[in-house]
Amino acid sequence: MDDTWPSAAAAAPPVGRSRSHDLVRVRIDLSYDGTGFAGWAAQPTLRTVQGTLETALGTVLRCAPPRLTVAGRTDAGVHARGQVAHVDVEEDAWLAVRGRMAGEPGDVLVRRLAGVLPPDVVVHRAAPAPDGFDARFSALHRRYAYRIADDVAQVDPLRRAHVVRHRLPLDATAMSEAAAGLVGRHDFAAFCRARPDATTIRTLQVLDVVRPQHGPDAGLVVAVVQADAFCHSMVRALVGALVSVGEGRRSVDWPAGLLAGRRREGASVVAPAHGLTLEEVAYPSADRLGERAERTRARRAADDVDPLAVPGDAVRATQAES
């Protein structure tokens, strides 16, 4: 689903203002409807969010499409309301984007992008990033929401691309109880698609299932998932396991048993992509951005340690830091 953790072979990208004084690092806040995209990451011959936005940036900045770094690479069909990316731009191109338009370069860039981007991608803000900012490595957490309509009275055809229709009633309370057993720092191999040289250890900060009584999600079953980072397909695999509990096909302690087993089972179900939305990416204060980025990179080696050997107090301390 989204792979926000560095692989063992990943090279460390530049942090904050690029090493060259002629480059400006720009933070971009955006949202998109993932229905028509083959995910975030650029792929030859496929329509992706990254490819679409990079092409638009190249058009507006009148340069070769610049490379974007994103907070979380969403999968095909997954949406984002609070996505964050950064791009390093030549200072001359950054200043020249204004042309004859009044305003700061970031404000003008947003207006110009609105004229070339398709309607399913919107850039809300663009501005020079503080020193030390890295959209991927500086993040404290990513928060997702997964929305399910399990009652035909709550099915809205206008939201069919963002809310999964489920034909059986779900016990949201049982799902919430099952979710509690998964929170914390664990090896989530049972809920991740294996990738060579990639760790499956994550700190799951929040996992809860609610049925809101008010607001736009009233009556829906909403799973809220927040972590320092996610491995591939992790969020949808977690939701799939909780749905099995909500249907009554599995016991409340079944997802925790999967977690302890550390391997994927044939009974595991990955929830459909279109119910998932990246709602928020959070960052520390400006003076701690660089420190956070370096700590995130360094943690890769530490995560090779068996998480069950980490004392409970250490786990709680790690969660508090994140």
PyMOL commands that set and color helices and strands:
alter all, ss='L'
color gray80, all
select helices_A, chain A and resi 34-36+49-61+91-96+105-116+152-154+157-159+172-180+189-191+234-246+254-261+273-275+286-302+307-309+312-321
alter helices_A, ss='H'
color red, helices_A
select strands_A, chain A and resi 23-32+68-70+79-90+121-128+141-149+164-165+184-187+201-210+221-227+276-282
alter strands_A, ss='S'
color yellow, strands_A
deselect
rebuild
show_as cartoon
